[in-house]
Amino acid sequence: MEGIVCRTASRIISSQASCSIVLTVRHSHWFTSVLYLKTSMPLRAEPKKKKKVDPRREIMMKEHLKKKLKRLEKVPPELIPIEDFITPAKCFDETRIRDAPKLSFEESERRALLLKEWSRYKYSQHQTEMDTIEEALEAQRQALDELKLELYKAAVSPDMDLFPFQREGPSYTPPITNYEAPEGKYNNITRVYTQ
């Protein structure tokens, strides 16, 4: 048998040295061959024996299960709480953990002046924006008044090329059979309620 293996190995590798290496490896106790492994059919095997159950005990178990089912039917089912609607108790607690820092008179004055200056700046910014919008609208109104009737209608009509809009309708083809939708990685933290 070893000679056949050596010959086939020498044909594959096509060198005499490799055959001698294969033989030394085969005889080593570290590299046991698959050919040495032998399996046989299980002998003296028999099917698993069924447990002998007392018929009275089996009837009692069935009756016990029926009683449990009747008890469960009598008790109304508990409603599963919707966690999104339940406000945690710590949100209702309005007591401060830390005391508010006491500001000096100079710091409170500085903050008040800064707030007034900020409100003045935002008001002036709003006024300049409103003035520019009014000027643009007035210029547009004057330009439209000076146009001829045909040009006025063309100017007032909406431009469809300004915002090109293309839409593909819903496809009426049947869904792909045996299509497995890709699932992302997620942690399922759903609570399981038992009744």
One Martini backbone bead per residue (centre of mass of N, CA, C, O) as a GRO file, in nm:
protein
  195
    1MET     BB    1   0.058   0.062  -0.021
    2GLU     BB    2   0.305   0.252   0.010
    3GLY     BB    3   0.399   0.220  -0.283
    4ILE     BB    4   0.157   0.356  -0.418
    5VAL     BB    5   0.185   0.628  -0.278
    6CYS     BB    6   0.474   0.683  -0.374
    7ARG     BB    7   0.417   0.672  -0.679
    8THR     BB    8   0.205   0.899  -0.689
    9ALA     BB    9   0.388   1.113  -0.565
   10SER     BB   10   0.613   1.095  -0.782
   11ARG     BB   11   0.434   1.185  -1.016
   12ILE     BB   12   0.354   1.459  -0.907
   13ILE     BB   13   0.650   1.563  -0.826
   14SER     BB   14   0.894   1.433  -0.985
   15SER     BB   15   1.073   1.293  -0.738
   16GLN     BB   16   1.274   1.102  -0.522
   17ALA     BB   17   1.298   1.276  -0.264
   18SER     BB   18   0.996   1.309  -0.199
   19CYS     BB   19   0.939   1.008  -0.136
   20SER     BB   20   1.121   0.989   0.116
   21ILE     BB   21   0.969   1.206   0.277
   22VAL     BB   22   0.695   1.064   0.282
   23LEU     BB   23   0.796   0.810   0.433
   24THR     BB   24   0.895   0.955   0.692
   25VAL     BB   25   0.622   1.081   0.760
   26ARG     BB   26   0.453   0.816   0.779
   27HIS     BB   27   0.638   0.693   1.024
   28SER     BB   28   0.550   0.905   1.194
   29HIS     BB   29   0.375   0.985   1.495
   30TRP     BB   30   0.259   1.269   1.403
   31PHE     BB   31   0.180   1.135   1.108
   32THR     BB   32  -0.108   1.003   1.058
   33SER     BB   33  -0.296   0.816   0.871
   34VAL     BB   34  -0.606   0.766   0.726
   35LEU     BB   35  -0.572   0.454   0.679
   36TYR     BB   36  -0.565   0.377   0.994
   37LEU     BB   37  -0.852   0.460   0.996
   38LYS     BB   38  -1.125   0.283   1.149
   39THR     BB   39  -1.458   0.188   1.069
   40SER     BB   40  -1.766   0.079   1.221
   41MET     BB   41  -2.044  -0.055   1.279
   42PRO     BB   42  -2.283  -0.060   1.505
   43LEU     BB   43  -2.302  -0.289   1.752
   44ARG     BB   44  -2.561  -0.390   1.942
   45ALA     BB   45  -2.798  -0.215   1.853
   46GLU     BB   46  -3.078  -0.024   1.987
   47PRO     BB   47  -3.355   0.110   2.046
   48LYS     BB   48  -3.503   0.335   2.225
   49LYS     BB   49  -3.655   0.329   2.517
   50LYS     BB   50  -3.957   0.359   2.649
   51LYS     BB   51  -4.125   0.503   2.883
   52LYS     BB   52  -4.308   0.403   3.150
   53VAL     BB   53  -4.642   0.504   3.174
   54ASP     BB   54  -4.881   0.592   3.377
   55PRO     BB   55  -5.210   0.634   3.302
   56ARG     BB   56  -5.301   0.794   3.554
   57ARG     BB   57  -5.082   1.010   3.542
   58GLU     BB   58  -5.151   1.117   3.259
   59ILE     BB   59  -5.440   1.207   3.327
   60MET     BB   60  -5.360   1.405   3.554
   61MET     BB   61  -5.189   1.592   3.377
   62LYS     BB   62  -5.418   1.678   3.184
   63GLU     BB   63  -5.603   1.798   3.403
   64HIS     BB   64  -5.403   2.007   3.504
   65LEU     BB   65  -5.381   2.162   3.234
   66LYS     BB   66  -5.681   2.234   3.213
   67LYS     BB   67  -5.695   2.403   3.473
   68LYS     BB   68  -5.486   2.612   3.386
   69LEU     BB   69  -5.641   2.713   3.137
   70LYS     BB   70  -5.894   2.808   3.291
   71ARG     BB   71  -5.747   3.016   3.469
   72LEU     BB   72  -5.638   3.187   3.229
   73GLU     BB   73  -5.922   3.258   3.110
   74LYS     BB   74  -6.030   3.416   3.359
   75VAL     BB   75  -5.794   3.591   3.331
   76PRO     BB   76  -5.712   3.884   3.235
   77PRO     BB   77  -5.523   4.035   3.020
   78GLU     BB   78  -5.228   4.188   3.019
   79LEU     BB   79  -5.110   4.488   2.948
   80ILE     BB   80  -4.874   4.618   2.755
   81PRO     BB   81  -4.648   4.847   2.799
   82ILE     BB   82  -4.580   5.169   2.677
   83GLU     BB   83  -4.272   5.318   2.694
   84ASP     BB   84  -4.318   5.596   2.547
   85PHE     BB   85  -4.557   5.693   2.763
   86ILE     BB   86  -4.352   5.661   2.992
   87THR     BB   87  -4.257   5.859   3.247
   88PRO     BB   88  -4.006   5.917   3.425
   89ALA     BB   89  -3.962   6.004   3.757
   90LYS     BB   90  -3.711   6.203   3.722
   91CYS     BB   91  -3.877   6.417   3.549
   92PHE     BB   92  -4.070   6.515   3.790
   93ASP     BB   93  -3.824   6.603   3.935
   94GLU     BB   94  -3.749   6.955   4.042
   95THR     BB   95  -3.506   6.919   4.202
   96ARG     BB   96  -3.210   7.047   4.278
   97ILE     BB   97  -2.884   6.953   4.306
   98ARG     BB   98  -2.773   7.230   4.245
   99ASP     BB   99  -2.668   7.533   4.307
  100ALA     BB  100  -2.684   7.841   4.215
  101PRO     BB  101  -2.480   8.069   4.106
  102LYS     BB  102  -2.337   8.352   4.240
  103LEU     BB  103  -2.354   8.667   4.119
  104SER     BB  104  -2.218   8.941   4.051
  105PHE     BB  105  -2.287   9.262   3.972
  106GLU     BB  106  -2.095   9.292   3.727
  107GLU     BB  107  -2.183   9.032   3.576
  108SER     BB  108  -2.488   9.099   3.545
  109GLU     BB  109  -2.440   9.363   3.387
  110ARG     BB  110  -2.279   9.245   3.151
  111ARG     BB  111  -2.506   9.052   3.054
  112ALA     BB  112  -2.725   9.267   3.001
  113LEU     BB  113  -2.561   9.434   2.791
  114LEU     BB  114  -2.512   9.198   2.594
  115LEU     BB  115  -2.814   9.143   2.534
  116LYS     BB  116  -2.880   9.423   2.420
  117GLU     BB  117  -2.669   9.424   2.193
  118TRP     BB  118  -2.776   9.169   2.051
  119SER     BB  119  -3.065   9.277   1.990
  120ARG     BB  120  -2.970   9.516   1.814
  121TYR     BB  121  -2.822   9.353   1.598
  122LYS     BB  122  -3.068   9.175   1.506
  123TYR     BB  123  -3.250   9.410   1.424
  124SER     BB  124  -3.065   9.532   1.204
  125GLN     BB  125  -3.052   9.276   1.033
  126HIS     BB  126  -3.356   9.259   0.975
  127GLN     BB  127  -3.388   9.536   0.840
  128THR     BB  128  -3.194   9.492   0.599
  129GLU     BB  129  -3.345   9.251   0.481
  130MET     BB  130  -3.619   9.396   0.433
  131ASP     BB  131  -3.508   9.618   0.246
  132THR     BB  132  -3.397   9.437   0.017
  133ILE     BB  133  -3.668   9.301  -0.048
  134GLU     BB  134  -3.825   9.559  -0.120
  135GLU     BB  135  -3.638   9.652  -0.349
  136ALA     BB  136  -3.671   9.402  -0.530
  137LEU     BB  137  -3.982   9.421  -0.563
  138GLU     BB  138  -3.987   9.706  -0.686
  139ALA     BB  139  -3.809   9.642  -0.933
  140GLN     BB  140  -3.996   9.422  -1.046
  141ARG     BB  141  -4.250   9.599  -1.078
  142GLN     BB  142  -4.127   9.805  -1.275
  143ALA     BB  143  -4.040   9.603  -1.498
  144LEU     BB  144  -4.332   9.493  -1.554
  145ASP     BB  145  -4.466   9.769  -1.632
  146GLU     BB  146  -4.266   9.819  -1.894
  147LEU     BB  147  -4.385   9.594  -2.035
  148LYS     BB  148  -4.531   9.411  -2.246
  149LEU     BB  149  -4.786   9.189  -2.264
  150GLU     BB  150  -4.631   8.937  -2.368
  151LEU     BB  151  -4.386   8.966  -2.175
  152TYR     BB  152  -4.549   8.964  -1.914
  153LYS     BB  153  -4.668   8.677  -1.945
  154ALA     BB  154  -4.390   8.536  -1.969
  155ALA     BB  155  -4.283   8.636  -1.688
  156VAL     BB  156  -4.524   8.519  -1.507
  157SER     BB  157  -4.477   8.254  -1.603
  158PRO     BB  158  -4.376   7.947  -1.540
  159ASP     BB  159  -4.063   7.778  -1.517
  160MET     BB  160  -3.986   7.447  -1.608
  161ASP     BB  161  -3.656   7.466  -1.637
  162LEU     BB  162  -3.563   7.547  -1.353
  163PHE     BB  163  -3.714   7.276  -1.225
  164PRO     BB  164  -3.640   6.974  -1.287
  165PHE     BB  165  -3.887   6.700  -1.322
  166GLN     BB  166  -3.855   6.358  -1.234
  167ARG     BB  167  -4.061   6.052  -1.263
  168GLU     BB  168  -4.097   5.729  -1.123
  169GLY     BB  169  -4.305   5.500  -1.110
  170PRO     BB  170  -4.456   5.238  -1.007
  171SER     BB  171  -4.388   4.911  -1.010
  172TYR     BB  172  -4.568   4.616  -1.159
  173THR     BB  173  -4.380   4.410  -1.065
  174PRO     BB  174  -4.292   4.137  -0.934
  175PRO     BB  175  -4.145   3.997  -0.690
  176ILE     BB  176  -3.870   3.856  -0.580
  177THR     BB  177  -3.778   3.548  -0.541
  178ASN     BB  178  -3.602   3.476  -0.261
  179TYR     BB  179  -3.563   3.754  -0.119
  180GLU     BB  180  -3.306   3.893   0.080
  181ALA     BB  181  -3.295   4.123   0.298
  182PRO     BB  182  -3.094   4.347   0.425
  183GLU     BB  183  -2.927   4.334   0.739
  184GLY     BB  184  -2.855   4.493   1.009
  185LYS     BB  185  -2.697   4.580   1.288
  186TYR     BB  186  -2.853   4.482   1.602
  187ASN     BB  187  -3.005   4.547   1.918
  188ASN     BB  188  -3.220   4.350   2.097
  189ILE     BB  189  -3.447   4.517   2.354
  190THR     BB  190  -3.691   4.347   2.376
  191ARG     BB  191  -3.947   4.279   2.574
  192VAL     BB  192  -4.065   3.989   2.744
  193TYR     BB  193  -4.397   3.892   2.801
  194THR     BB  194  -4.550   3.704   3.056
  195GLN     BB  195  -4.867   3.536   3.163
   0.00000   0.00000   0.00000
